[in-house]
Protein backbone atom coordinates (compact mmCIF):
# COMPACT_ATOMS: atom_id res chain seq x y z
CA UNK A 1 0.00 0.00 0.00
CA UNK A 2 1.18 3.51 -0.83
CA UNK A 3 2.06 5.16 2.52
CA UNK A 4 1.63 8.68 1.10
CA UNK A 5 -2.11 8.07 0.83
CA UNK A 6 -2.70 7.00 4.45
CA UNK A 7 -5.64 8.80 6.03
CA UNK A 8 -6.93 9.80 2.59
CA UNK A 9 -7.31 6.66 0.47
CA UNK A 10 -9.75 4.16 1.93
CA UNK A 11 -9.69 1.39 -0.69
CA UNK A 12 -8.86 0.45 -4.27
CA UNK A 13 -11.11 -1.56 -6.57
CA UNK A 14 -10.44 -3.05 -9.99
CA UNK A 15 -13.38 -4.34 -12.02
CA UNK A 16 -13.41 -6.23 -15.32
CA UNK A 17 -16.49 -6.40 -17.57
CA UNK A 18 -16.79 -9.59 -19.64
CA UNK A 19 -19.44 -11.30 -21.78
CA UNK A 20 -19.70 -14.86 -23.05
CA UNK A 21 -19.54 -15.44 -26.78
CA UNK A 22 -22.80 -16.68 -28.30
CA UNK A 23 -25.14 -15.26 -25.66
CA UNK A 24 -27.15 -12.00 -25.76
CA UNK A 25 -26.35 -9.33 -23.18
CA UNK A 26 -28.23 -9.75 -19.85
CA UNK A 27 -30.87 -7.16 -20.79
CA UNK A 28 -31.74 -9.27 -23.87
CA UNK A 29 -31.69 -12.76 -22.38
CA UNK A 30 -34.59 -14.93 -23.60
CA UNK A 31 -35.72 -16.23 -20.23
CA UNK A 32 -34.73 -17.38 -16.77
CA UNK A 33 -33.47 -20.69 -18.14
CA UNK A 34 -30.88 -18.97 -20.33
CA UNK A 35 -29.82 -16.74 -17.43
CA UNK A 36 -29.34 -19.76 -15.14
CA UNK A 37 -27.32 -21.47 -17.88
CA UNK A 38 -24.86 -18.56 -17.87
CA UNK A 39 -24.67 -18.70 -14.06
CA UNK A 40 -23.91 -22.42 -14.25
CA UNK A 41 -21.19 -21.91 -16.88
CA UNK A 42 -19.47 -19.15 -14.94
CA UNK A 43 -19.67 -20.89 -11.56
CA UNK A 44 -18.35 -24.15 -13.05
CA UNK A 45 -15.47 -22.17 -14.52
CA UNK A 46 -14.47 -21.19 -10.98
CA UNK A 47 -15.40 -24.53 -9.37
CA UNK A 48 -11.75 -25.44 -8.76
CA UNK A 49 -11.34 -22.31 -6.67
CA UNK A 50 -13.22 -23.63 -3.62
CA UNK A 51 -12.94 -20.36 -1.72
CA UNK A 52 -15.93 -18.97 -3.66
CA UNK A 53 -19.56 -19.33 -2.62
CA UNK A 54 -22.43 -18.88 -5.07
CA UNK A 55 -25.31 -16.60 -4.09
CA UNK A 56 -28.43 -16.59 -6.28
CA UNK A 57 -30.05 -13.18 -5.90
CA UNK A 58 -33.57 -14.65 -6.05
CA UNK A 59 -32.74 -17.10 -3.23
CA UNK A 60 -31.51 -14.66 -0.61
CA UNK A 61 -33.53 -12.09 1.32
CA UNK A 62 -33.65 -8.44 0.34
CA UNK A 63 -31.77 -7.62 3.53
CA UNK A 64 -28.98 -10.11 2.73
CA UNK A 65 -28.69 -8.57 -0.74
CA UNK A 66 -28.46 -5.04 0.66
CA UNK A 67 -25.84 -6.26 3.14
CA UNK A 68 -23.69 -7.51 0.25
CA UNK A 69 -24.18 -4.19 -1.52
CA UNK A 70 -23.20 -2.18 1.56
CA UNK A 71 -20.01 -4.24 1.71
CA UNK A 72 -19.37 -3.28 -1.96
CA UNK A 73 -19.54 -6.93 -3.10
CA UNK A 74 -22.48 -6.45 -5.46
CA UNK A 75 -24.18 -3.51 -7.17
CA UNK A 76 -27.72 -2.13 -6.86
CA UNK A 77 -28.31 -3.20 -10.47
CA UNK A 78 -27.55 -6.85 -9.63
CA UNK A 79 -30.26 -6.70 -6.96
CA UNK A 80 -32.75 -5.17 -9.41
CA UNK A 81 -32.01 -8.07 -11.83
CA UNK A 82 -32.45 -10.68 -9.08
CA UNK A 83 -34.54 -13.12 -11.18
CA UNK A 84 -31.60 -13.56 -13.56
CA UNK A 85 -28.52 -12.79 -11.45
CA UNK A 86 -26.07 -14.29 -8.99
CA UNK A 87 -22.70 -13.56 -7.41
CA UNK A 88 -19.61 -15.58 -6.59
CA UNK A 89 -17.91 -14.26 -3.43
CA UNK A 90 -14.65 -15.41 -1.89
CA UNK A 91 -14.16 -16.27 1.80
CA UNK A 92 -12.31 -13.05 2.59
CA UNK A 93 -15.12 -11.07 0.89
CA UNK A 94 -12.72 -8.90 -1.07
CA UNK A 95 -13.24 -10.56 -4.47
CA UNK A 96 -16.58 -11.07 -6.19
CA UNK A 97 -17.89 -12.02 -9.61
CA UNK A 98 -21.33 -10.61 -10.40
CA UNK A 99 -23.20 -12.67 -12.98
CA UNK A 100 -25.85 -11.16 -15.29
CA UNK A 101 -25.59 -7.59 -14.06
CA UNK A 102 -25.15 -5.19 -17.02
CA UNK A 103 -22.68 -7.71 -18.48
CA UNK A 104 -22.52 -11.48 -18.04
CA UNK A 105 -19.56 -11.04 -15.70
CA UNK A 106 -18.47 -8.13 -13.54
CA UNK A 107 -15.33 -9.36 -11.80
CA UNK A 108 -13.94 -7.17 -9.04
CA UNK A 109 -11.17 -7.12 -6.45
CA UNK A 110 -11.01 -4.71 -3.50
CA UNK A 111 -7.92 -3.97 -1.40
CA UNK A 112 -7.38 -1.57 1.49
CA UNK A 113 -5.51 1.65 0.80
CA UNK A 114 -3.92 2.62 -2.51
CA UNK A 115 -2.66 -0.46 -4.34
CA UNK A 116 -3.88 -0.59 -7.95
CA UNK A 117 -1.23 -3.13 -8.90
CA UNK A 118 -2.31 -5.68 -6.29
CA UNK A 119 -6.02 -5.21 -7.05
CA UNK A 120 -5.39 -5.68 -10.79
CA UNK A 121 -3.13 -8.72 -10.37
CA UNK A 122 -5.69 -10.40 -8.11
CA UNK A 123 -8.51 -9.78 -10.58
CA UNK A 124 -6.42 -10.71 -13.61
CA UNK A 125 -5.65 -14.10 -12.07
CA UNK A 126 -9.37 -14.81 -11.59
CA UNK A 127 -10.14 -13.56 -15.10
CA UNK A 128 -7.50 -15.83 -16.63
CA UNK A 129 -8.92 -18.79 -14.75
CA UNK A 130 -12.44 -18.13 -16.04
CA UNK A 131 -11.15 -17.64 -19.61
CA UNK A 132 -9.69 -21.17 -19.62
CA UNK A 133 -13.15 -22.76 -19.55
CA UNK A 134 -15.22 -20.35 -21.67
CA UNK A 135 -14.82 -17.96 -24.57
CA UNK A 136 -15.32 -14.24 -24.02
CA UNK A 137 -16.95 -12.00 -26.63
CA UNK A 138 -13.95 -10.26 -28.21
CA UNK A 139 -13.27 -8.22 -31.35
CA UNK A 140 -9.78 -7.63 -32.76
CA UNK A 141 -10.44 -3.91 -33.20
CA UNK A 142 -12.85 -3.14 -30.36
CA UNK A 143 -11.46 -5.48 -27.71
CA UNK A 144 -13.84 -7.01 -25.16
CA UNK A 145 -17.46 -6.48 -26.20
CA UNK A 146 -19.67 -5.01 -23.47
CA UNK A 147 -23.29 -3.94 -23.01
CA UNK A 148 -22.28 -0.31 -22.50
CA UNK A 149 -19.95 1.27 -25.09
CA UNK A 150 -17.97 3.03 -22.32
CA UNK A 151 -16.61 -0.36 -21.24
CA UNK A 152 -15.48 -1.50 -24.69
CA UNK A 153 -11.80 -2.35 -25.07
CA UNK A 154 -10.13 -3.50 -21.89
CA UNK A 155 -13.38 -3.61 -19.92
CA UNK A 156 -11.28 -2.36 -17.00
CA UNK A 157 -12.60 0.09 -14.43
CA UNK A 158 -10.11 1.11 -11.74
CA UNK A 159 -11.56 3.13 -8.87
CA UNK A 160 -10.13 4.53 -5.67
CA UNK A 161 -12.20 5.58 -2.66
CA UNK A 162 -10.87 8.74 -1.02
CA UNK A 163 -11.72 10.61 2.18
CA UNK A 164 -11.67 14.31 1.20
CA UNK A 165 -13.08 16.42 4.04
CA UNK A 166 -10.75 19.42 3.68
CA UNK A 167 -11.36 19.83 -0.06
CA UNK A 168 -15.09 19.49 0.56
CA UNK A 169 -15.28 21.88 3.52
CA UNK A 170 -13.16 24.48 1.71
CA UNK A 171 -15.51 24.37 -1.29
CA UNK A 172 -12.94 23.06 -3.79
CA UNK A 173 -14.61 19.80 -4.83
CA UNK A 174 -16.80 21.17 -7.68
CA UNK A 175 -13.77 22.69 -9.44
CA UNK A 176 -11.68 19.58 -8.78
CA UNK A 177 -14.39 17.29 -10.17
CA UNK A 178 -14.56 19.35 -13.37
CA UNK A 179 -10.77 19.12 -13.75
CA UNK A 180 -10.83 15.36 -13.21
CA UNK A 181 -13.65 14.97 -15.75
CA UNK A 182 -11.58 16.79 -18.37
CA UNK A 183 -8.89 14.13 -17.93
CA UNK A 184 -11.36 11.39 -18.88
CA UNK A 185 -11.95 10.29 -15.30
CA UNK A 186 -15.09 10.53 -13.19
CA UNK A 187 -15.96 11.17 -9.56
CA UNK A 188 -18.84 9.40 -7.83
CA UNK A 189 -20.17 8.90 -4.31
CA UNK A 190 -19.57 6.06 -1.87
CA UNK A 191 -21.77 3.53 -3.71
CA UNK A 192 -20.91 4.46 -7.26
CA UNK A 193 -23.00 6.10 -9.98
CA UNK A 194 -25.89 8.16 -8.68
CA UNK A 195 -24.87 7.94 -5.01
CA UNK A 196 -23.99 10.79 -2.67
CA UNK A 197 -20.57 11.48 -1.18
CA UNK A 198 -21.56 10.41 2.32
CA UNK A 199 -18.94 11.05 4.99
CA UNK A 200 -16.70 13.02 2.56
CA UNK A 201 -16.09 9.79 0.59
CA UNK A 202 -15.57 9.98 -3.20
CA UNK A 203 -14.70 7.35 -5.82
CA UNK A 204 -12.34 8.40 -8.59
CA UNK A 205 -12.27 6.09 -11.61
CA UNK A 206 -11.46 5.95 -15.31
CA UNK A 207 -14.18 6.55 -17.90
CA UNK A 208 -12.26 5.48 -21.02
CA UNK A 209 -11.49 1.79 -21.63
CA UNK A 210 -11.20 1.78 -25.44
CA UNK A 211 -7.91 2.59 -27.16
CA UNK A 212 -5.86 2.39 -23.97
CA UNK A 213 -4.07 -0.48 -22.26
CA UNK A 214 -4.67 -1.79 -18.76
CA UNK A 215 -1.30 -0.40 -17.71
CA UNK A 216 -2.16 3.07 -19.03
CA UNK A 217 -5.46 3.08 -17.14
CA UNK A 218 -3.85 2.05 -13.87
CA UNK A 219 -1.07 4.60 -14.30
CA UNK A 220 -3.44 7.49 -15.05
CA UNK A 221 -5.81 6.72 -12.18
CA UNK A 222 -2.86 6.30 -9.81
CA UNK A 223 -1.30 9.62 -10.82
CA UNK A 224 -4.57 11.54 -10.47
CA UNK A 225 -5.30 9.98 -7.08
CA UNK A 226 -1.86 10.95 -5.80
CA UNK A 227 -2.37 14.54 -6.98
CA UNK A 228 -5.73 14.65 -5.22
CA UNK A 229 -4.04 13.28 -2.07
CA UNK A 230 -1.49 16.12 -2.26
CA UNK A 231 -4.28 18.70 -2.67
CA UNK A 232 -6.22 17.25 0.28
CA UNK A 233 -3.07 17.25 2.44
CA UNK A 234 -2.41 20.90 1.53
CA UNK A 235 -5.98 21.88 2.45
CA UNK A 236 -5.70 20.03 5.76
CA UNK A 237 -2.59 22.09 6.52
CA UNK A 238 -4.50 25.23 5.55
CA UNK A 239 -7.24 24.29 8.01
CA UNK A 240 -4.72 23.75 10.83
CA UNK A 241 -3.14 27.16 10.12
CA UNK A 242 -6.39 29.08 9.58
CA UNK A 243 -8.40 31.28 11.92
CA UNK A 244 -11.10 28.59 11.98
CA UNK A 245 -8.77 25.81 13.18
CA UNK A 246 -10.09 26.03 16.75
CA UNK A 247 -13.67 25.79 15.49
CA UNK A 248 -12.81 22.70 13.42
CA UNK A 249 -11.00 21.14 16.36
CA UNK A 250 -14.03 21.82 18.55
CA UNK A 251 -16.37 20.17 16.00
CA UNK A 252 -14.15 17.08 15.84
CA UNK A 253 -13.76 16.80 19.61
CA UNK A 254 -17.50 17.27 20.14
CA UNK A 255 -18.19 14.51 17.60
CA UNK A 256 -15.80 12.23 19.49
CA UNK A 257 -17.49 13.16 22.77
CA UNK A 258 -20.96 12.38 21.45
CA UNK A 259 -19.97 9.01 19.94
CA UNK A 260 -18.13 7.86 23.05
CA UNK A 261 -20.98 8.83 25.39
CA UNK A 262 -24.32 8.65 23.54
CA UNK A 263 -26.98 6.01 24.24
CA UNK A 264 -28.27 5.85 20.66
CA UNK A 265 -27.32 7.25 17.26
CA UNK A 266 -29.01 7.04 13.84
CA UNK A 267 -27.20 6.05 10.65
CA UNK A 268 -27.19 9.56 9.18
CA UNK A 269 -26.00 11.19 12.42
CA UNK A 270 -23.36 8.51 12.90
CA UNK A 271 -21.90 9.08 9.42
CA UNK A 272 -21.60 12.81 10.06
CA UNK A 273 -20.05 12.34 13.50
CA UNK A 274 -17.61 9.55 12.63
CA UNK A 275 -16.41 11.55 9.61
CA UNK A 276 -15.60 14.45 11.91
CA UNK A 277 -13.81 12.07 14.29
CA UNK A 278 -11.70 10.75 11.42
CA UNK A 279 -10.90 14.29 10.31
CA UNK A 280 -9.88 15.12 13.88
CA UNK A 281 -7.60 12.09 13.94
CA UNK A 282 -6.04 13.01 10.59
CA UNK A 283 -5.41 16.58 11.80
CA UNK A 284 -3.86 15.33 15.04
CA UNK A 285 -6.63 16.62 17.33
CA UNK A 286 -7.66 13.10 18.34
CA UNK A 287 -5.04 10.41 18.96
CA UNK A 288 -6.08 7.03 17.55
CA UNK A 289 -3.90 3.93 17.12
CA UNK A 290 -5.40 2.97 13.73
CA UNK A 291 -7.39 5.52 11.72
CA UNK A 292 -8.33 2.89 9.10
CA UNK A 293 -10.51 1.15 11.71
CA UNK A 294 -12.95 4.03 11.33
CA UNK A 295 -13.48 3.01 7.68
CA UNK A 296 -14.39 -0.51 8.79
CA UNK A 297 -16.67 0.88 11.48
CA UNK A 298 -18.54 2.97 8.92
CA UNK A 299 -19.45 -0.19 6.99
CA UNK A 300 -20.06 -2.45 10.00
CA UNK A 301 -22.60 -0.08 11.54
CA UNK A 302 -24.88 0.28 8.53
CA UNK A 303 -28.40 -1.09 9.22
CA UNK A 304 -28.24 -4.41 7.38
CA UNK A 305 -24.77 -5.21 8.72
CA UNK A 306 -26.01 -4.60 12.26
CA UNK A 307 -28.92 -6.99 11.66
CA UNK A 308 -26.47 -9.56 10.27
CA UNK A 309 -24.26 -9.24 13.37
CA UNK A 310 -27.29 -9.66 15.63
CA UNK A 311 -28.59 -12.64 13.59
CA UNK A 312 -32.08 -11.14 13.56
CA UNK A 313 -33.94 -8.09 12.26
CA UNK A 314 -33.66 -5.32 14.84
CA UNK A 315 -36.01 -2.39 15.23
CA UNK A 316 -34.63 1.03 14.22
CA UNK A 317 -34.26 1.93 17.90
CA UNK A 318 -32.43 -1.31 18.69
CA UNK A 319 -30.03 -0.63 15.80
CA UNK A 320 -29.41 2.92 17.03
CA UNK A 321 -28.61 1.61 20.52
CA UNK A 322 -26.34 -1.12 19.11
CA UNK A 323 -24.58 1.40 16.85
CA UNK A 324 -23.93 3.77 19.76
CA UNK A 325 -22.55 0.97 21.96
CA UNK A 326 -20.19 -0.44 19.32
CA UNK A 327 -19.02 3.01 18.20
CA UNK A 328 -18.26 4.03 21.78
CA UNK A 329 -16.44 0.79 22.64
CA UNK A 330 -14.40 0.81 19.42
CA UNK A 331 -13.34 4.46 19.68
CA UNK A 332 -12.29 4.08 23.31
CA UNK A 333 -10.15 1.07 22.39
CA UNK A 334 -8.53 3.00 19.54
CA UNK A 335 -7.81 6.08 21.65
CA UNK A 336 -4.22 6.52 22.75
Secondary structure, 3 states (H helix, E strand, C coil): CCHHHCCCEEEEEEEEEECECCCCCHHHCCCHHHHHHHHHHHHHHCCCCCCEEEEEHHHCCHHHHHHHHHCCCCCHHHHHCCCCCEEEEECCCCEEEEECCCCCEEEEEEEECCCHHHHHHHHHHHHHHHHCCCCECEECCCEECCCCHHHCECCEEEEEEEECHHHHHCCCHHHHHHHHHHCCEEEEECCECCCCCHHHEEEEEECCCCCCCHHHHHHHHHHHHHHHHHHHHHHHHHHHCCCCHHHHHHHHHHHHHHHCCCCCCCHHHHHHHHHHHHHHHHCCCCCECCCHHHHHHHHHCCHHHHHHHHCCCCCHHHHHHHHHHHHHHHHHHHEC
